Amino acid sequence: MPPEYYCPRCKSENVYVFEAHIECAECKLSFSIESIENDIDEENILAEEELDAFAGAFDEEERKKIINSLIDDFF
């Protein structure tokens, strides 16, 4: 039986599946299952580490505005 998920970055099927995310054993990146299951093109899915780095570039107030904007766009 083929695995339910694979890494959107390196395409490896060697992933650990958790409740809300997967972790790739090959490239060591983590991806939100919600992002994988949405209609986002694979090349546009960001790893959780990349999202954290992006959010870290903004102060707390700016992060809240960005998160609220994204929530409005996707939900």
CHARMM internal coordinates of N, CA and C (Angstrom, degrees):
IC EDIT
DIST 1 N 1 CA 1.4506
DIST 1 CA 1 C 1.5278
ANGL 1 N 1 CA 1 C 108.80
DIST 1 C 2 N 1.3283
ANGL 1 CA 1 C 2 N 118.70
DIHE 1 N 1 CA 1 C 2 N 128.80
DIST 2 N 2 CA 1.4705
ANGL 1 C 2 N 2 CA 120.51
DIHE 1 CA 1 C 2 N 2 CA -179.87
DIST 2 CA 2 C 1.5220
ANGL 2 N 2 CA 2 C 110.83
DIHE 1 C 2 N 2 CA 2 C -69.40
DIST 2 C 3 N 1.3281
ANGL 2 CA 2 C 3 N 116.24
DIHE 2 N 2 CA 2 C 3 N 149.99
DIST 3 N 3 CA 1.4695
ANGL 2 C 3 N 3 CA 119.10
DIHE 2 CA 2 C 3 N 3 CA 179.34
DIST 3 CA 3 C 1.5288
ANGL 3 N 3 CA 3 C 110.89
DIHE 2 C 3 N 3 CA 3 C -65.17
DIST 3 C 4 N 1.3144
ANGL 3 CA 3 C 4 N 114.70
DIHE 3 N 3 CA 3 C 4 N 151.86
DIST 4 N 4 CA 1.4626
ANGL 3 C 4 N 4 CA 120.00
DIHE 3 CA 3 C 4 N 4 CA -178.84
DIST 4 CA 4 C 1.5252
ANGL 4 N 4 CA 4 C 111.97
DIHE 3 C 4 N 4 CA 4 C -69.74
DIST 4 C 5 N 1.3285
ANGL 4 CA 4 C 5 N 117.18
DIHE 4 N 4 CA 4 C 5 N -34.50
DIST 5 N 5 CA 1.4570
ANGL 4 C 5 N 5 CA 122.07
DIHE 4 CA 4 C 5 N 5 CA -177.31
DIST 5 CA 5 C 1.5231
ANGL 5 N 5 CA 5 C 110.68
DIHE 4 C 5 N 5 CA 5 C -127.71
DIST 5 C 6 N 1.3165
ANGL 5 CA 5 C 6 N 114.59
DIHE 5 N 5 CA 5 C 6 N 156.55
DIST 6 N 6 CA 1.4619
ANGL 5 C 6 N 6 CA 121.65
DIHE 5 CA 5 C 6 N 6 CA 172.07
DIST 6 CA 6 C 1.5169
ANGL 6 N 6 CA 6 C 107.40
DIHE 5 C 6 N 6 CA 6 C -142.82
DIST 6 C 7 N 1.3099
ANGL 6 CA 6 C 7 N 116.49
DIHE 6 N 6 CA 6 C 7 N 163.71
DIST 7 N 7 CA 1.4566
ANGL 6 C 7 N 7 CA 121.77
DIHE 6 CA 6 C 7 N 7 CA -176.99
DIST 7 CA 7 C 1.5327
ANGL 7 N 7 CA 7 C 110.31
DIHE 6 C 7 N 7 CA 7 C -71.77
DIST 7 C 8 N 1.3366
ANGL 7 CA 7 C 8 N 117.25
DIHE 7 N 7 CA 7 C 8 N 123.23
DIST 8 N 8 CA 1.4623
ANGL 7 C 8 N 8 CA 119.44
DIHE 7 CA 7 C 8 N 8 CA 178.69
DIST 8 CA 8 C 1.5294
ANGL 8 N 8 CA 8 C 112.63
DIHE 7 C 8 N 8 CA 8 C -67.37
DIST 8 C 9 N 1.3252
ANGL 8 CA 8 C 9 N 117.69
DIHE 8 N 8 CA 8 C 9 N -20.34
DIST 9 N 9 CA 1.4573
ANGL 8 C 9 N 9 CA 120.52
DIHE 8 CA 8 C 9 N 9 CA -177.05
DIST 9 CA 9 C 1.5262
ANGL 9 N 9 CA 9 C 111.72
DIHE 8 C 9 N 9 CA 9 C -85.17
DIST 9 C 10 N 1.3289
ANGL 9 CA 9 C 10 N 117.18
DIHE 9 N 9 CA 9 C 10 N -57.63
DIST 10 N 10 CA 1.4672
ANGL 9 C 10 N 10 CA 119.82
DIHE 9 CA 9 C 10 N 10 CA -174.68
DIST 10 CA 10 C 1.5245
ANGL 10 N 10 CA 10 C 112.75
DIHE 9 C 10 N 10 CA 10 C -104.28
DIST 10 C 11 N 1.3277
ANGL 10 CA 10 C 11 N 116.95
DIHE 10 N 10 CA 10 C 11 N -2.71
DIST 11 N 11 CA 1.4698
ANGL 10 C 11 N 11 CA 124.10
DIHE 10 CA 10 C 11 N 11 CA 177.40
DIST 11 CA 11 C 1.5294
ANGL 11 N 11 CA 11 C 113.68
DIHE 10 C 11 N 11 CA 11 C 69.70
DIST 11 C 12 N 1.3150
ANGL 11 CA 11 C 12 N 117.93
DIHE 11 N 11 CA 11 C 12 N 11.62
DIST 12 N 12 CA 1.4576
ANGL 11 C 12 N 12 CA 121.64
DIHE 11 CA 11 C 12 N 12 CA 179.15
DIST 12 CA 12 C 1.5286
ANGL 12 N 12 CA 12 C 110.22
DIHE 11 C 12 N 12 CA 12 C -69.59
DIST 12 C 13 N 1.3135
ANGL 12 CA 12 C 13 N 116.01
DIHE 12 N 12 CA 12 C 13 N 140.96
DIST 13 N 13 CA 1.4581
ANGL 12 C 13 N 13 CA 120.93
DIHE 12 CA 12 C 13 N 13 CA 174.01
DIST 13 CA 13 C 1.5311
ANGL 13 N 13 CA 13 C 110.99
DIHE 12 C 13 N 13 CA 13 C -91.30
DIST 13 C 14 N 1.3246
ANGL 13 CA 13 C 14 N 116.90
DIHE 13 N 13 CA 13 C 14 N 0.43
DIST 14 N 14 CA 1.4544
ANGL 13 C 14 N 14 CA 122.89
DIHE 13 CA 13 C 14 N 14 CA 179.88
DIST 14 CA 14 C 1.5275
ANGL 14 N 14 CA 14 C 108.88
DIHE 13 C 14 N 14 CA 14 C -86.62
DIST 14 C 15 N 1.3310
ANGL 14 CA 14 C 15 N 115.64
DIHE 14 N 14 CA 14 C 15 N 76.34
DIST 15 N 15 CA 1.4639
ANGL 14 C 15 N 15 CA 121.55
DIHE 14 CA 14 C 15 N 15 CA -177.36
DIST 15 CA 15 C 1.5201
ANGL 15 N 15 CA 15 C 110.28
DIHE 14 C 15 N 15 CA 15 C -125.38
DIST 15 C 16 N 1.3145
ANGL 15 CA 15 C 16 N 115.15
DIHE 15 N 15 CA 15 C 16 N 151.78
DIST 16 N 16 CA 1.4604
ANGL 15 C 16 N 16 CA 122.24
DIHE 15 CA 15 C 16 N 16 CA 173.47
DIST 16 CA 16 C 1.5171
ANGL 16 N 16 CA 16 C 107.06
DIHE 15 C 16 N 16 CA 16 C -99.62
DIST 16 C 17 N 1.3132
ANGL 16 CA 16 C 17 N 117.25
DIHE 16 N 16 CA 16 C 17 N 126.63
DIST 17 N 17 CA 1.4581
ANGL 16 C 17 N 17 CA 121.78
DIHE 16 CA 16 C 17 N 17 CA -177.18
DIST 17 CA 17 C 1.5249
ANGL 17 N 17 CA 17 C 108.85
DIHE 16 C 17 N 17 CA 17 C -102.34
DIST 17 C 18 N 1.3178
ANGL 17 CA 17 C 18 N 115.35
DIHE 17 N 17 CA 17 C 18 N 124.26
DIST 18 N 18 CA 1.4545
ANGL 17 C 18 N 18 CA 122.69
DIHE 17 CA 17 C 18 N 18 CA 176.40
DIST 18 CA 18 C 1.5227
ANGL 18 N 18 CA 18 C 108.30
DIHE 17 C 18 N 18 CA 18 C -113.80
DIST 18 C 19 N 1.2929
ANGL 18 CA 18 C 19 N 117.47
DIHE 18 N 18 CA 18 C 19 N -177.53
DIST 19 N 19 CA 1.4587
ANGL 18 C 19 N 19 CA 120.75
DIHE 18 CA 18 C 19 N 19 CA -176.22
DIST 19 CA 19 C 1.5323
ANGL 19 N 19 CA 19 C 112.78
DIHE 18 C 19 N 19 CA 19 C -60.03
DIST 19 C 20 N 1.3265
ANGL 19 CA 19 C 20 N 117.91
DIHE 19 N 19 CA 19 C 20 N -45.66
DIST 20 N 20 CA 1.4646
ANGL 19 C 20 N 20 CA 120.63
DIHE 19 CA 19 C 20 N 20 CA -173.27
DIST 20 CA 20 C 1.5215
ANGL 20 N 20 CA 20 C 114.01
DIHE 19 C 20 N 20 CA 20 C -115.92
DIST 20 C 21 N 1.3367
ANGL 20 CA 20 C 21 N 117.60
DIHE 20 N 20 CA 20 C 21 N -7.00
DIST 21 N 21 CA 1.4610
ANGL 20 C 21 N 21 CA 118.59
DIHE 20 CA 20 C 21 N 21 CA -178.60
DIST 21 CA 21 C 1.5238
ANGL 21 N 21 CA 21 C 111.11
DIHE 20 C 21 N 21 CA 21 C -153.36
DIST 21 C 22 N 1.3243
ANGL 21 CA 21 C 22 N 114.84
DIHE 21 N 21 CA 21 C 22 N 167.72
DIST 22 N 22 CA 1.4574
ANGL 21 C 22 N 22 CA 120.73
DIHE 21 CA 21 C 22 N 22 CA 173.22
DIST 22 CA 22 C 1.5205
ANGL 22 N 22 CA 22 C 108.05
DIHE 21 C 22 N 22 CA 22 C -117.39
DIST 22 C 23 N 1.3150
ANGL 22 CA 22 C 23 N 116.17
DIHE 22 N 22 CA 22 C 23 N 153.25
DIST 23 N 23 CA 1.4579
ANGL 22 C 23 N 23 CA 121.98
DIHE 22 CA 22 C 23 N 23 CA 175.02
DIST 23 CA 23 C 1.5194
ANGL 23 N 23 CA 23 C 107.73
DIHE 22 C 23 N 23 CA 23 C -124.27
DIST 23 C 24 N 1.3139
ANGL 23 CA 23 C 24 N 116.50
DIHE 23 N 23 CA 23 C 24 N 128.57
DIST 24 N 24 CA 1.4488
ANGL 23 C 24 N 24 CA 121.87
DIHE 23 CA 23 C 24 N 24 CA -179.55
DIST 24 CA 24 C 1.5294
ANGL 24 N 24 CA 24 C 109.72
DIHE 23 C 24 N 24 CA 24 C -84.71
DIST 24 C 25 N 1.3150
ANGL 24 CA 24 C 25 N 116.24
DIHE 24 N 24 CA 24 C 25 N 127.07
DIST 25 N 25 CA 1.4629
ANGL 24 C 25 N 25 CA 120.77
DIHE 24 CA 24 C 25 N 25 CA 179.33
DIST 25 CA 25 C 1.5249
ANGL 25 N 25 CA 25 C 111.18
DIHE 24 C 25 N 25 CA 25 C -75.72
DIST 25 C 26 N 1.3206
ANGL 25 CA 25 C 26 N 117.76
DIHE 25 N 25 CA 25 C 26 N -18.15
DIST 26 N 26 CA 1.4645
ANGL 25 C 26 N 26 CA 121.37
DIHE 25 CA 25 C 26 N 26 CA -177.77
DIST 26 CA 26 C 1.5284
ANGL 26 N 26 CA 26 C 111.99
DIHE 25 C 26 N 26 CA 26 C -87.90
DIST 26 C 27 N 1.3307
ANGL 26 CA 26 C 27 N 117.58
DIHE 26 N 26 CA 26 C 27 N -58.60
DIST 27 N 27 CA 1.4718
ANGL 26 C 27 N 27 CA 120.34
DIHE 26 CA 26 C 27 N 27 CA -176.15
DIST 27 CA 27 C 1.5245
ANGL 27 N 27 CA 27 C 112.89
DIHE 26 C 27 N 27 CA 27 C -95.19
DIST 27 C 28 N 1.3361
ANGL 27 CA 27 C 28 N 116.69
DIHE 27 N 27 CA 27 C 28 N -4.77
DIST 28 N 28 CA 1.4756
ANGL 27 C 28 N 28 CA 123.34
DIHE 27 CA 27 C 28 N 28 CA 174.44
DIST 28 CA 28 C 1.5320
ANGL 28 N 28 CA 28 C 114.14
DIHE 27 C 28 N 28 CA 28 C 67.45
DIST 28 C 29 N 1.3309
ANGL 28 CA 28 C 29 N 117.93
DIHE 28 N 28 CA 28 C 29 N 20.88
DIST 29 N 29 CA 1.4555
ANGL 28 C 29 N 29 CA 120.72
DIHE 28 CA 28 C 29 N 29 CA 177.80
DIST 29 CA 29 C 1.5227
ANGL 29 N 29 CA 29 C 110.11
DIHE 28 C 29 N 29 CA 29 C -99.66
DIST 29 C 30 N 1.3358
ANGL 29 CA 29 C 30 N 116.38
DIHE 29 N 29 CA 29 C 30 N 154.76
DIST 30 N 30 CA 1.4643
ANGL 29 C 30 N 30 CA 122.94
DIHE 29 CA 29 C 30 N 30 CA 178.22
DIST 30 CA 30 C 1.5181
ANGL 30 N 30 CA 30 C 108.82
DIHE 29 C 30 N 30 CA 30 C -113.51
DIST 30 C 31 N 1.3254
ANGL 30 CA 30 C 31 N 115.67
DIHE 30 N 30 CA 30 C 31 N 143.03
DIST 31 N 31 CA 1.4621
ANGL 30 C 31 N 31 CA 121.38
DIHE 30 CA 30 C 31 N 31 CA -179.46
DIST 31 CA 31 C 1.5176
ANGL 31 N 31 CA 31 C 109.49
DIHE 30 C 31 N 31 CA 31 C -133.44
DIST 31 C 32 N 1.3031
ANGL 31 CA 31 C 32 N 116.13
DIHE 31 N 31 CA 31 C 32 N 139.93
DIST 32 N 32 CA 1.4547
ANGL 31 C 32 N 32 CA 122.38
DIHE 31 CA 31 C 32 N 32 CA 176.86
DIST 32 CA 32 C 1.5267
ANGL 32 N 32 CA 32 C 109.07
DIHE 31 C 32 N 32 CA 32 C -69.42
DIST 32 C 33 N 1.3180
ANGL 32 CA 32 C 33 N 117.09
DIHE 32 N 32 CA 32 C 33 N 131.81
DIST 33 N 33 CA 1.4616
ANGL 32 C 33 N 33 CA 120.64
DIHE 32 CA 32 C 33 N 33 CA 176.73
DIST 33 CA 33 C 1.5243
ANGL 33 N 33 CA 33 C 109.46
DIHE 32 C 33 N 33 CA 33 C -63.54
DIST 33 C 34 N 1.3129
ANGL 33 CA 33 C 34 N 116.86
DIHE 33 N 33 CA 33 C 34 N -34.82
DIST 34 N 34 CA 1.4676
ANGL 33 C 34 N 34 CA 120.39
DIHE 33 CA 33 C 34 N 34 CA 178.05
DIST 34 CA 34 C 1.5314
ANGL 34 N 34 CA 34 C 110.62
DIHE 33 C 34 N 34 CA 34 C -60.03
DIST 34 C 35 N 1.3258
ANGL 34 CA 34 C 35 N 117.61
DIHE 34 N 34 CA 34 C 35 N -41.70
DIST 35 N 35 CA 1.4684
ANGL 34 C 35 N 35 CA 120.97
DIHE 34 CA 34 C 35 N 35 CA 177.60
DIST 35 CA 35 C 1.5154
ANGL 35 N 35 CA 35 C 111.25
DIHE 34 C 35 N 35 CA 35 C -65.15
DIST 35 C 36 N 1.3184
ANGL 35 CA 35 C 36 N 116.28
DIHE 35 N 35 CA 35 C 36 N -40.45
DIST 36 N 36 CA 1.4621
ANGL 35 C 36 N 36 CA 120.83
DIHE 35 CA 35 C 36 N 36 CA -178.61
DIST 36 CA 36 C 1.5244
ANGL 36 N 36 CA 36 C 110.59
DIHE 35 C 36 N 36 CA 36 C -66.18
DIST 36 C 37 N 1.3178
ANGL 36 CA 36 C 37 N 117.45
DIHE 36 N 36 CA 36 C 37 N -38.86
DIST 37 N 37 CA 1.4604
ANGL 36 C 37 N 37 CA 121.38
DIHE 36 CA 36 C 37 N 37 CA -176.01
DIST 37 CA 37 C 1.5275
ANGL 37 N 37 CA 37 C 113.24
DIHE 36 C 37 N 37 CA 37 C -82.12
DIST 37 C 38 N 1.3213
ANGL 37 CA 37 C 38 N 118.19
DIHE 37 N 37 CA 37 C 38 N -13.76
DIST 38 N 38 CA 1.4671
ANGL 37 C 38 N 38 CA 121.13
DIHE 37 CA 37 C 38 N 38 CA 176.37
DIST 38 CA 38 C 1.5131
ANGL 38 N 38 CA 38 C 110.19
DIHE 37 C 38 N 38 CA 38 C -74.97
DIST 38 C 39 N 1.3031
ANGL 38 CA 38 C 39 N 116.30
DIHE 38 N 38 CA 38 C 39 N 172.72
DIST 39 N 39 CA 1.4615
ANGL 38 C 39 N 39 CA 121.39
DIHE 38 CA 38 C 39 N 39 CA -179.72
DIST 39 CA 39 C 1.5229
ANGL 39 N 39 CA 39 C 112.27
DIHE 38 C 39 N 39 CA 39 C -84.83
DIST 39 C 40 N 1.3185
ANGL 39 CA 39 C 40 N 117.11
DIHE 39 N 39 CA 39 C 40 N 38.57
DIST 40 N 40 CA 1.4622
ANGL 39 C 40 N 40 CA 122.11
DIHE 39 CA 39 C 40 N 40 CA 179.15
DIST 40 CA 40 C 1.5272
ANGL 40 N 40 CA 40 C 107.79
DIHE 39 C 40 N 40 CA 40 C -89.68
DIST 40 C 41 N 1.3276
ANGL 40 CA 40 C 41 N 117.23
DIHE 40 N 40 CA 40 C 41 N 133.63
DIST 41 N 41 CA 1.4602
ANGL 40 C 41 N 41 CA 120.15
DIHE 40 CA 40 C 41 N 41 CA 175.09
DIST 41 CA 41 C 1.5188
ANGL 41 N 41 CA 41 C 109.29
DIHE 40 C 41 N 41 CA 41 C -60.08
DIST 41 C 42 N 1.3255
ANGL 41 CA 41 C 42 N 116.01
DIHE 41 N 41 CA 41 C 42 N 139.50
DIST 42 N 42 CA 1.4664
ANGL 41 C 42 N 42 CA 120.46
DIHE 41 CA 41 C 42 N 42 CA -176.47
DIST 42 CA 42 C 1.5231
ANGL 42 N 42 CA 42 C 113.20
DIHE 41 C 42 N 42 CA 42 C -53.29
DIST 42 C 43 N 1.3263
ANGL 42 CA 42 C 43 N 117.88
DIHE 42 N 42 CA 42 C 43 N -39.22
DIST 43 N 43 CA 1.4579
ANGL 42 C 43 N 43 CA 119.95
DIHE 42 CA 42 C 43 N 43 CA -177.51
DIST 43 CA 43 C 1.5283
ANGL 43 N 43 CA 43 C 112.33
DIHE 42 C 43 N 43 CA 43 C -69.41
DIST 43 C 44 N 1.3345
ANGL 43 CA 43 C 44 N 116.65
DIHE 43 N 43 CA 43 C 44 N -11.68
DIST 44 N 44 CA 1.4602
ANGL 43 C 44 N 44 CA 120.55
DIHE 43 CA 43 C 44 N 44 CA 179.66
DIST 44 CA 44 C 1.5304
ANGL 44 N 44 CA 44 C 113.41
DIHE 43 C 44 N 44 CA 44 C -102.96
DIST 44 C 45 N 1.3269
ANGL 44 CA 44 C 45 N 117.21
DIHE 44 N 44 CA 44 C 45 N -1.05
DIST 45 N 45 CA 1.4610
ANGL 44 C 45 N 45 CA 120.18
DIHE 44 CA 44 C 45 N 45 CA 178.24
DIST 45 CA 45 C 1.5248
ANGL 45 N 45 CA 45 C 108.50
DIHE 44 C 45 N 45 CA 45 C -79.27
DIST 45 C 46 N 1.3150
ANGL 45 CA 45 C 46 N 115.80
DIHE 45 N 45 CA 45 C 46 N 123.56
DIST 46 N 46 CA 1.4592
ANGL 45 C 46 N 46 CA 120.63
DIHE 45 CA 45 C 46 N 46 CA 179.46
DIST 46 CA 46 C 1.5211
ANGL 46 N 46 CA 46 C 110.33
DIHE 45 C 46 N 46 CA 46 C -93.80
DIST 46 C 47 N 1.3091
ANGL 46 CA 46 C 47 N 115.56
DIHE 46 N 46 CA 46 C 47 N 143.35
DIST 47 N 47 CA 1.4634
ANGL 46 C 47 N 47 CA 121.18
DIHE 46 CA 46 C 47 N 47 CA 174.79
DIST 47 CA 47 C 1.5248
ANGL 47 N 47 CA 47 C 108.80
DIHE 46 C 47 N 47 CA 47 C -70.02
DIST 47 C 48 N 1.3166
ANGL 47 CA 47 C 48 N 116.07
DIHE 47 N 47 CA 47 C 48 N 154.97
DIST 48 N 48 CA 1.4627
ANGL 47 C 48 N 48 CA 120.41
DIHE 47 CA 47 C 48 N 48 CA 178.89
DIST 48 CA 48 C 1.5240
ANGL 48 N 48 CA 48 C 110.76
DIHE 47 C 48 N 48 CA 48 C -58.59
DIST 48 C 49 N 1.3197
ANGL 48 CA 48 C 49 N 117.46
DIHE 48 N 48 CA 48 C 49 N -34.99
DIST 49 N 49 CA 1.4634
ANGL 48 C 49 N 49 CA 120.92
DIHE 48 CA 48 C 49 N 49 CA 178.40
DIST 49 CA 49 C 1.5294
ANGL 49 N 49 CA 49 C 111.04
DIHE 48 C 49 N 49 CA 49 C -64.71
DIST 49 C 50 N 1.3200
ANGL 49 CA 49 C 50 N 117.05
DIHE 49 N 49 CA 49 C 50 N -37.79
DIST 50 N 50 CA 1.4653
ANGL 49 C 50 N 50 CA 121.20
DIHE 49 CA 49 C 50 N 50 CA 177.91
DIST 50 CA 50 C 1.5179
ANGL 50 N 50 CA 50 C 111.03
DIHE 49 C 50 N 50 CA 50 C -69.52
DIST 50 C 51 N 1.3295
ANGL 50 CA 50 C 51 N 116.70
DIHE 50 N 50 CA 50 C 51 N -40.11
DIST 51 N 51 CA 1.4621
ANGL 50 C 51 N 51 CA 120.03
DIHE 50 CA 50 C 51 N 51 CA 177.79
DIST 51 CA 51 C 1.5220
ANGL 51 N 51 CA 51 C 111.36
DIHE 50 C 51 N 51 CA 51 C -64.51
DIST 51 C 52 N 1.3382
ANGL 51 CA 51 C 52 N 116.85
DIHE 51 N 51 CA 51 C 52 N -40.01
DIST 52 N 52 CA 1.4655
ANGL 51 C 52 N 52 CA 120.63
DIHE 51 CA 51 C 52 N 52 CA 177.65
DIST 52 CA 52 C 1.5276
ANGL 52 N 52 CA 52 C 111.18
DIHE 51 C 52 N 52 CA 52 C -63.45
DIST 52 C 53 N 1.3253
ANGL 52 CA 52 C 53 N 116.59
DIHE 52 N 52 CA 52 C 53 N -41.37
DIST 53 N 53 CA 1.4699
ANGL 52 C 53 N 53 CA 120.36
DIHE 52 CA 52 C 53 N 53 CA 179.10
DIST 53 CA 53 C 1.5257
ANGL 53 N 53 CA 53 C 110.49
DIHE 52 C 53 N 53 CA 53 C -64.72
DIST 53 C 54 N 1.3174
ANGL 53 CA 53 C 54 N 116.94
DIHE 53 N 53 CA 53 C 54 N -40.70
DIST 54 N 54 CA 1.4607
ANGL 53 C 54 N 54 CA 121.50
DIHE 53 CA 53 C 54 N 54 CA 178.37
DIST 54 CA 54 C 1.5248
ANGL 54 N 54 CA 54 C 110.13
DIHE 53 C 54 N 54 CA 54 C -63.28
DIST 54 C 55 N 1.3328
ANGL 54 CA 54 C 55 N 116.66
DIHE 54 N 54 CA 54 C 55 N -47.94
DIST 55 N 55 CA 1.4674
ANGL 54 C 55 N 55 CA 120.51
DIHE 54 CA 54 C 55 N 55 CA -179.17
DIST 55 CA 55 C 1.5215
ANGL 55 N 55 CA 55 C 111.56
DIHE 54 C 55 N 55 CA 55 C -64.80
DIST 55 C 56 N 1.3224
ANGL 55 CA 55 C 56 N 117.26
DIHE 55 N 55 CA 55 C 56 N -32.60
DIST 56 N 56 CA 1.4518
ANGL 55 C 56 N 56 CA 121.17
DIHE 55 CA 55 C 56 N 56 CA -179.54
DIST 56 CA 56 C 1.5196
ANGL 56 N 56 CA 56 C 113.75
DIHE 55 C 56 N 56 CA 56 C -66.37
DIST 56 C 57 N 1.3253
ANGL 56 CA 56 C 57 N 116.76
DIHE 56 N 56 CA 56 C 57 N -15.49
DIST 57 N 57 CA 1.4576
ANGL 56 C 57 N 57 CA 120.43
DIHE 56 CA 56 C 57 N 57 CA 179.67
DIST 57 CA 57 C 1.5327
ANGL 57 N 57 CA 57 C 111.90
DIHE 56 C 57 N 57 CA 57 C -78.03
DIST 57 C 58 N 1.3375
ANGL 57 CA 57 C 58 N 117.34
DIHE 57 N 57 CA 57 C 58 N -8.28
DIST 58 N 58 CA 1.4570
ANGL 57 C 58 N 58 CA 121.46
DIHE 57 CA 57 C 58 N 58 CA -176.79
DIST 58 CA 58 C 1.5185
ANGL 58 N 58 CA 58 C 110.25
DIHE 57 C 58 N 58 CA 58 C -117.84
DIST 58 C 59 N 1.3319
ANGL 58 CA 58 C 59 N 115.93
DIHE 58 N 58 CA 58 C 59 N 153.59
DIST 59 N 59 CA 1.4570
ANGL 58 C 59 N 59 CA 118.46
DIHE 58 CA 58 C 59 N 59 CA 175.71
DIST 59 CA 59 C 1.5313
ANGL 59 N 59 CA 59 C 109.65
DIHE 58 C 59 N 59 CA 59 C -76.90
DIST 59 C 60 N 1.3110
ANGL 59 CA 59 C 60 N 116.87
DIHE 59 N 59 CA 59 C 60 N 171.95
DIST 60 N 60 CA 1.4674
ANGL 59 C 60 N 60 CA 122.46
DIHE 59 CA 59 C 60 N 60 CA -172.53
DIST 60 CA 60 C 1.5309
ANGL 60 N 60 CA 60 C 112.23
DIHE 59 C 60 N 60 CA 60 C -57.32
DIST 60 C 61 N 1.3054
ANGL 60 CA 60 C 61 N 117.89
DIHE 60 N 60 CA 60 C 61 N -43.74
DIST 61 N 61 CA 1.4688
ANGL 60 C 61 N 61 CA 121.20
DIHE 60 CA 60 C 61 N 61 CA -178.37
DIST 61 CA 61 C 1.5345
ANGL 61 N 61 CA 61 C 110.90
DIHE 60 C 61 N 61 CA 61 C -65.22
DIST 61 C 62 N 1.3254
ANGL 61 CA 61 C 62 N 116.45
DIHE 61 N 61 CA 61 C 62 N -42.45
DIST 62 N 62 CA 1.4654
ANGL 61 C 62 N 62 CA 119.96
DIHE 61 CA 61 C 62 N 62 CA 178.51
DIST 62 CA 62 C 1.5261
ANGL 62 N 62 CA 62 C 111.05
DIHE 61 C 62 N 62 CA 62 C -65.75
DIST 62 C 63 N 1.3459
ANGL 62 CA 62 C 63 N 117.06
DIHE 62 N 62 CA 62 C 63 N -37.66
DIST 63 N 63 CA 1.4684
ANGL 62 C 63 N 63 CA 120.77
DIHE 62 CA 62 C 63 N 63 CA 177.89
DIST 63 CA 63 C 1.5197
ANGL 63 N 63 CA 63 C 110.71
DIHE 62 C 63 N 63 CA 63 C -61.99
DIST 63 C 64 N 1.3168
ANGL 63 CA 63 C 64 N 117.49
DIHE 63 N 63 CA 63 C 64 N -42.43
DIST 64 N 64 CA 1.4652
ANGL 63 C 64 N 64 CA 120.96
DIHE 63 CA 63 C 64 N 64 CA 178.84
DIST 64 CA 64 C 1.5256
ANGL 64 N 64 CA 64 C 110.96
DIHE 63 C 64 N 64 CA 64 C -60.85
DIST 64 C 65 N 1.3235
ANGL 64 CA 64 C 65 N 117.07
DIHE 64 N 64 CA 64 C 65 N -41.74
DIST 65 N 65 CA 1.4620
ANGL 64 C 65 N 65 CA 121.05
DIHE 64 CA 64 C 65 N 65 CA 179.15
DIST 65 CA 65 C 1.5327
ANGL 65 N 65 CA 65 C 110.58
DIHE 64 C 65 N 65 CA 65 C -64.22
DIST 65 C 66 N 1.3197
ANGL 65 CA 65 C 66 N 116.31
DIHE 65 N 65 CA 65 C 66 N -42.74
DIST 66 N 66 CA 1.4713
ANGL 65 C 66 N 66 CA 120.60
DIHE 65 CA 65 C 66 N 66 CA 179.71
DIST 66 CA 66 C 1.5239
ANGL 66 N 66 CA 66 C 110.13
DIHE 65 C 66 N 66 CA 66 C -64.75
DIST 66 C 67 N 1.3245
ANGL 66 CA 66 C 67 N 117.22
DIHE 66 N 66 CA 66 C 67 N -45.82
DIST 67 N 67 CA 1.4623
ANGL 66 C 67 N 67 CA 121.06
DIHE 66 CA 66 C 67 N 67 CA -179.91
DIST 67 CA 67 C 1.5211
ANGL 67 N 67 CA 67 C 110.40
DIHE 66 C 67 N 67 CA 67 C -61.24
DIST 67 C 68 N 1.3150
ANGL 67 CA 67 C 68 N 117.89
DIHE 67 N 67 CA 67 C 68 N -45.57
DIST 68 N 68 CA 1.4584
ANGL 67 C 68 N 68 CA 121.38
DIHE 67 CA 67 C 68 N 68 CA 178.95
DIST 68 CA 68 C 1.5186
ANGL 68 N 68 CA 68 C 111.04
DIHE 67 C 68 N 68 CA 68 C -62.07
DIST 68 C 69 N 1.3095
ANGL 68 CA 68 C 69 N 117.16
DIHE 68 N 68 CA 68 C 69 N -39.26
DIST 69 N 69 CA 1.4559
ANGL 68 C 69 N 69 CA 121.03
DIHE 68 CA 68 C 69 N 69 CA 178.01
DIST 69 CA 69 C 1.5242
ANGL 69 N 69 CA 69 C 111.20
DIHE 68 C 69 N 69 CA 69 C -64.33
DIST 69 C 70 N 1.3360
ANGL 69 CA 69 C 70 N 116.62
DIHE 69 N 69 CA 69 C 70 N -43.37
DIST 70 N 70 CA 1.4602
ANGL 69 C 70 N 70 CA 120.81
DIHE 69 CA 69 C 70 N 70 CA 178.93
DIST 70 CA 70 C 1.5262
ANGL 70 N 70 CA 70 C 111.46
DIHE 69 C 70 N 70 CA 70 C -65.53
DIST 70 C 71 N 1.3216
ANGL 70 CA 70 C 71 N 116.14
DIHE 70 N 70 CA 70 C 71 N -39.89
DIST 71 N 71 CA 1.4603
ANGL 70 C 71 N 71 CA 120.23
DIHE 70 CA 70 C 71 N 71 CA 177.88
DIST 71 CA 71 C 1.5197
ANGL 71 N 71 CA 71 C 110.18
DIHE 70 C 71 N 71 CA 71 C -61.95
DIST 71 C 72 N 1.3249
ANGL 71 CA 71 C 72 N 117.05
DIHE 71 N 71 CA 71 C 72 N -43.47
DIST 72 N 72 CA 1.4604
ANGL 71 C 72 N 72 CA 121.39
DIHE 71 CA 71 C 72 N 72 CA 177.85
DIST 72 CA 72 C 1.5243
ANGL 72 N 72 CA 72 C 111.62
DIHE 71 C 72 N 72 CA 72 C -61.27
DIST 72 C 73 N 1.3423
ANGL 72 CA 72 C 73 N 116.89
DIHE 72 N 72 CA 72 C 73 N -37.90
DIST 73 N 73 CA 1.4622
ANGL 72 C 73 N 73 CA 121.62
DIHE 72 CA 72 C 73 N 73 CA -178.17
DIST 73 CA 73 C 1.5185
ANGL 73 N 73 CA 73 C 113.24
DIHE 72 C 73 N 73 CA 73 C -72.50
DIST 73 C 74 N 1.3346
ANGL 73 CA 73 C 74 N 116.65
DIHE 73 N 73 CA 73 C 74 N -37.19
DIST 74 N 74 CA 1.4571
ANGL 73 C 74 N 74 CA 119.86
DIHE 73 CA 73 C 74 N 74 CA -172.61
DIST 74 CA 74 C 1.5191
ANGL 74 N 74 CA 74 C 114.77
DIHE 73 C 74 N 74 CA 74 C -100.45
DIST 74 C 75 N 1.3196
ANGL 74 CA 74 C 75 N 117.63
DIHE 74 N 74 CA 74 C 75 N -16.71
DIST 75 N 75 CA 1.4604
ANGL 74 C 75 N 75 CA 118.81
DIHE 74 CA 74 C 75 N 75 CA -176.72
DIST 75 CA 75 C 1.4791
ANGL 75 N 75 CA 75 C 109.00
DIHE 74 C 75 N 75 CA 75 C -125.70
END
COOR INIT
IC SEED 1 N 1 CA 1 C
IC BUILD
